[in-house]
Amino acid sequence: MAIQDETRVACNHPELNDECQAQRERLNQKLSRDGRDSIIIRDPIHGLIDVKRGYVHVIDTCCFQRLRRIIQMGSVHLAYPSSYHTRFDHSLGVFALASEICRKLDYSACPEGIRKEIEDKKKLLPLAGLLHDIGHGPFSHVSERVWALAEETDGIESDYHSVHELWSARMVKNDQCLREVITREFGYSDEQIDIVSDMIIKRGAGGKEQENRVPLALHSIINGDFDADQMDYLVRDATTVGVPYGNIDLERIIKFLTVKQHGDVYDLCISDRAIISIKNMMMARNLLYDSVIYHKVPVIAESMLVRCFERFYEEKLYDEGKYKNAREFAEMFRRLDDFQAWELLKSVRDPLIERFINSLLCRKLLKRLEFKKAEIIEDEWIKMASAKRQDRKEIEIDIAGNLHIEPFYIILKPESSPKNKTVRVYHEKEGNVVVYEPNMHLDPVDQSETIIRDGKGVTTLSVYCPAMYYNKVEDVIQERYGRRDET
């Protein structure tokens, strides 16, 4: 039976409207004929994932299919050739885990009011897990830096961290095709769709309204210290790359997730019966970041991409007739996939950018020099390690000037450790919750400290430069900025 006009959904690509409608109708007919309401997707991490019809229609939207063309780990494949899995794969994994947590979560210790709220809203978790990366831009997290550079160019103070979560939340709220599919397939109200959106962004980013709409425990499952997102990417990234850090006991962790009172709130905790499993997970995260995500090759490649966009904005190489400002261009760029982004960069007619793009495509990357704080004059270190790009730029210009080369080829990058997560562990015998730091011994956090250690301190300064200038750059830095023995 043909689907009536009032159930039609406008595709993001108008020329595909009729075909999208025909395929939705065909799927519905096939499932009805077979007497089932779901399909099975085989995943290398989670095995057979049962996907109900409504979620299949969400997955089939053009905005979700875009995630097939965004590599999960950005430039990591330049160091680990097998790391070509996508945001699409990862999103399916988070959906599977969020669904499993939704079924098994123990919240029996909550007061009746909170228990009822969790019961009413936990059904939204799988959809939030599925859509948590729907707004992710190309080149992994480079797109967030591209956005921040655009805002700086337009004179707007920017904090690019986790901005992809805001993009995802905004798409859930504002993408007409996606919203219509969700409404039709699940019957969710506007308020429920807004709750799905609120689950994706960090706690507090949506203000008091977000906090009132989403119970803290449910929010922590999608965006917390040991959330479904992290559970999937730690195992998936390690397995695909081929490092041995992905052997995490997710089954036990999920089984012993519970909601307990911690201070004045009820939040997601892990029972001490799974403390070894959660310790293993947190240590695996540290090892994955140290050996893979912060490997020098992808970090250099991504720094080169960011440098291309710095010049792109500074020289206003975007079409000023088409885009009123840099931010408007960045809004367009974040909607691209990796293939489209590469084609855009290859079309730029600028000799410096062309050289970097060709270097990236041929894997002829800049080389890295490393300096510790003790090696550099203190006042100069403050400038070199500054979070302000302008401070570092002055040093880059000075180094390049001494070598009579373009400052474009010299990149200063302060290196810091990834932010540590904390873990809330429920001790069953004592009946209390203790917050732990995921170091080698899982030491309790000193609750008297105002600030919990976040690992953001700059430990190393890296200088990236062409191989042909490597020794000369090292000499210039030691001569102009290096500490000298006073003996």
N, C-alpha and C positions, 0 to 999 in steps of 0.2 A: 504494500500500500504506500502510495506516495506521501511524503511528509508535507503537511499543509504549509502555506506561505507564511503564516504567523510564526512558525517555528524556524524559519530560515535564519541563518546567521551570516552576517556580512564578513567575508574573508578580508584579511589585510591586503590581499592582492585582488582587486576587483575582477581581473580577467580570469581568475580561478574560481569565482563564486559558484558557478554551475557545477564544476567538477568536484569541488569540496562538498557541496550539497549531495551530489550523486554518491560520493564515496561514503558519507555518513549514513545515507539511506541504505546502501549496500551492506555495510557492516551490521547495522541494526537487523536487517533481514536475515543475514547469515547467522547471527547469534540466536535470533528467535527460532529459526529453522532447526538449529542444532540443540535447542533447549538449554542454552547456557547464557550467562550474563557477564562473562569475562573472557579474556584471552590470557595466554601464558607467554611470558617473555623470559628467555633463558639469559641469565647474567653470570659472568665468570666468578663473581664474588659471592652473590647471595643465592645462586642456583635458580630455581624456577620461581619467578615473581608472578603472582596472580593479580591481574589488573582488571578491575571492574569496568564495565562499558563506559560509564561517565568519565573515568580517568583516561580511557583510550581516546575519547573525543577531545579531551584537553591536550593530550600528547600530540594529536593529529593537527592541532592549530599551527599555522605558519610560524607564529612567534616562538612556539616551543621547538619546532623542527629546526629553527635557526641554530639551536644549541648543538646539533650534530656537527656543525661546521666551526665550532669554537673548541680548540684544544684545551683540555683541563689544566695542563701544567705549563702552558706558555712555551717558553724557549728551552725547557728542560731536555727536550729531545735532541738538542745539539750536544748534550753530554751523555744522555741515556737514550739511545735510538728507539727503544720500544715504547716510550712514554707518549703515545699518540691517542690515548683515550680522550673522550670529549666531555663537555659539560652535560650533554644528553645522557651519557652512561651514568655519570655521577648523580644526576637528578633522579634517575630511576632508582639508584641505590638508596638515596636518602628517603625517597618515597617508601621503599620496601621496609627500611628500618623504622621510619615514623609510624607506619602501619602496625608493625610488630610491637613497638612500644605502646601504641594506643591500645592494643589488645591486652597487654600484660601489666600495665602500670598499676602499682598498688598505691591507692590514695585513701585507704580505709581509715587511716588515723586522722584525717581532716575533719573539722567540724562540719555539720550537715550542710550549711550554706555553701562552703567552699567545695564540698564533695559534689553537691548538685551542680555547681557551676562547671566544675571539671567534667562531670558526666555529660552536660549539655554541649560543651565546646570541644571536647577531645576529638570528636568526629571530623573536625576541621584540620587536624594535624597532618594527615596524609597529603591533603591538597597543598598545604603550606610547604611540606617537605618537597613535593614535586615541583613547585613553582619558586623555590627559594633562590634559584639562579636565573630565572627567566629574563632578567634585565641585564645579565652580565655582558660586558662589551668584549671586543676582540683582543687578542694577545694576552689573555688571562688578566692580570691586574694592571698591566700597562695602560689599559683604557682609563683606569681611575686617575693615573698620573696625567694622561692627556687632558682629562676634564679639569684637574687642578691647575695645570698650566694655562688652560683657556681662561679660567676664572682669574688667575694672577694677571694675565695679559689684559683682561678687561677691568682690572683694579678691584677685584673682589677677593676678600680673604678666604682662603680655601683650606679644607681639611679633607684629603682624598680618601682617608682610611674608611673602608667598608661602604663607600658610596654606591657600590654595585647593589648592596642590599636595599638602599633607597630607590634605585632604579627599578629593582624587581618589585618592590612594594607598590611603586607608582604604576607599573604596568598592570599589576593585578587589579588596581582600582580603575585605571583609565583606558586600558586596551579594550575597545568595543567588542571585537570578535571573541577574545578570551572571556570577558565578563558575560557575554550573552550565552556562550557555551556552558559556563559554570551555572548560570541561572537556570538554563533549560534542563541540564542533566542532573543537577543536584537539588534544584528548587531552593537554593540559598537566597536569603534576603540581602539587601544592600548592606545591612549591618554585619551579617555573617561574612560577606566578602571582605568588608573592611577589617574584620577580625583576622582573617587569613593574611591580609596585607600586614597587619600589626605584628603578627607572629614572626614575620620575616626580618624586620628591622630590629636593631639593638634596643634593649630595654631602655626606656627614657627618651629615645629619639622621636617618638610620637607624642611626647608630652603626657600629661595626666590622663588624657582621654584614652591613650593606648594602655596605660597601666590599669585603668579601671575596666577596660574591655577584655584584657587577656590575663588569666591567672598566671602568676609568676612561674609556677611549676610547668605549665604547658608551654610557655614562652621559652623556658630553658631547654626544652626538648628540641626546638628548632634553632635557637640562638643562645647557647649557654656554654658553660665550661667543658662539658662532655656531651655535646649534642649529637643528633643523628647525622648532621653534616660532617662533623669531625670523625665520627665513627666510620663513615663510608670512605672519606678521602684518605684516611690513614692506611686502611687496608688496600684500597684500590690503587692508590699511587705507588705504594711499596711493592705490591704484587706485579703491577704492570712494568715498573722500572726494573724490578729484579733484585731489590735489596731485601734482606731477611728480617725487616722490622714490622712486617704486616701480619704476623701471627698473633692476632689479638682475639681474646675469647669474648666476642661480642654476645654470644648466646648467654653466657653467665652474667655479663654486665647488664644486659636488658632484663634478665630474670630478677635481678636484685635492685633494680631502680625502684625508688619509693618516694613518696611525698611526705616530708616531716616538717615540724615546726623548727625554724632556725631564727632565733631572735623574735621579731614581731611578725614574721611572714612564714608561709608554708611554701617550701621550695623543693626542687628536685634534688634528691640525695642518692647515694649508693650505700647499700648495706655493707658493713665491715666483713660480711661473708664473701664479698667479691673484691676485697681490698687489693689482693695480689693482681687480679685481672685489670683493675683500673690503674694500678701503678705501672703495669706493663704497657698499658695504652698510652699513658702520659710520657713514659720514657721513650716509647716508639715515636711519639710526636717530636720530641727533642732530637732524636737520632735522624729522623727523616728530614727535618729542617736543616740540620748541620751538614748532612752528607748529600742531600739531593736538592731541596728547594733553594738553599743558599749556596749551592755549588757555584764556583766562580764563573763557569761558562754561561749558564743562563742569566746570571746576574749581570755580566758584562753585556750580553746580547740585549737584554732589556734596557740597560742604561744607554746603549747606542740608539735603540728605538726612541727612547724618551728624548735624547739629544736631537734627533731628527725633528721631533715635534716642537722642541724649544725653538729651533731655527724657523720652522714652518710658521709659528705664530709671530716671532720677532720680525720676520721679513714679510709678514702678511701674505703668504703664498696661497692661502685659501681664496676662493673667488669672492671678492668683496661685493660684487654685484648680486651674488646668490645668497651670501651669509652676511648679516648685518654686523656681526662681531665674532670673536673667537669662540665664545660660548655656544653660539648657534651652530657653528661648525662642529664643535665637540658633541653637541646633542645629536647631530646626524651621525657622527663617527661611532658613537656607542651602540647604535642600532645595527652596525655592520657585523658580518662574520669575519673570520680570519682571512678567507680568500678575497673578499671584497676589500678588506683593509690593505692587504698586500698590493692589490691592483691599484688602489688609490695612491699608495706610497710610490709605486713604480712609475706613476704618471707624473709625478712632481718634477718639474724642470729646474733643478738647482744642482750645481756640480757637487757640492758638499754632501747634500742628502743622497744624491745618486750614488756617490762613492760608498757611503755607509750602507745603503740598501743592498748594493751589489756585494759588499763585504759580508753582510749577514746571510744573503742567499748562498754565497760560496763558502761560508763558515771561515772567513778570514777576519777573526775578531781582534779587537784591541787586546793588548797584554796588560797584566796587572802588576803594579808595584804596591807593596804593603809597608806601612809605617805604623809603629806603635807610638803612644803618647810620649813615652820617655825619649823618643828620638827627635821630637820636634819642639822648637821653642814654644813655651806655653802660650804666649799671646797669639802666635801664628796658628797653633793648634786650635784655639777657640774659633778662629775664622774658618780654618779648613774643615772642622767638624761641625760647623754651624748648620742648623736646620734651614737657614735662610739661603736660598739659591744665589742671591746677589753677593753674599759674602764669599762663597766658594768661587763664584765667577771671577771675582777680582784676582784671586790666586791663579786661576786657570789662564787668565789673560797675561799675568806676569810670567808664568812658566813658558807659555807659548811665545811671548815676546822675546825671551832670551834665546829661543831656538829658531825664531823667524818663521814660525808656522802659524796656521789658523788656530785660534783658541778652541774652535769646534772640535779639534782632535784630542783635546785634553779634558778628561772628566774626573773630577774629584767626587768620591762617594764615601761618606762615613758609614762604617759597618756596625751594626748593633745586633744583639741577640734577640730572638723572637720573644714576644711577651709571654711570660709564664701563665699558665692557667692554674686556678685553685680548684680543689675537689672537696665537696661536702660529703663527709662519711658519717653514716648513722651507726653508732655502736649499740648493738641490740641489747647487750647485758646491762649497760649503764643507762640506756634510753636517752642518750644525748647525741647532738650533732657536733662534729669537730671539723674545722676547715684545715685542709692540708695543702702544702706546697708539693708539687710533683718532682722533687729532687730524688736523689738516689735512695734516700731513707724515708721519703714521704713524711717530712717533719711537719708538726703542727705549726700553723701561722701564729705568730704572736699577735693576739687580738688587741693588745695595748698599743701597737704601732698604728699611727695614723695612716701611713702609706704602706701597702704591701708591695714587696719587691716586684718590679715589672720587667726587669731585664732590658730596659731601653738604653742603657748607658753605652756610649760609643766606645768600642774597645779597639778598633782598628780603622785607620784611614787608608782607603785604596785609591790609587791613581791609575786610570786607564789611559793608555796611549798606543799609537801604532808601534809595531815591533821594531821598525827602523829607527825609532827615536828612543827606544827603551833605556839604553845606557845613558844617553844625554839627559833625559828627563830625571833619572835618578841622581845624576851629578848636580843638576840645577837645584833640585829640592834639598839635597844635603848641603849645598853651598849657601843657599839663600835662607833656608828655614830650619836646617838641622841644628841640634844642640852641639856645642863644642865643649870638649873636656877643658876644665879650667886648671888642670894640674900642669 
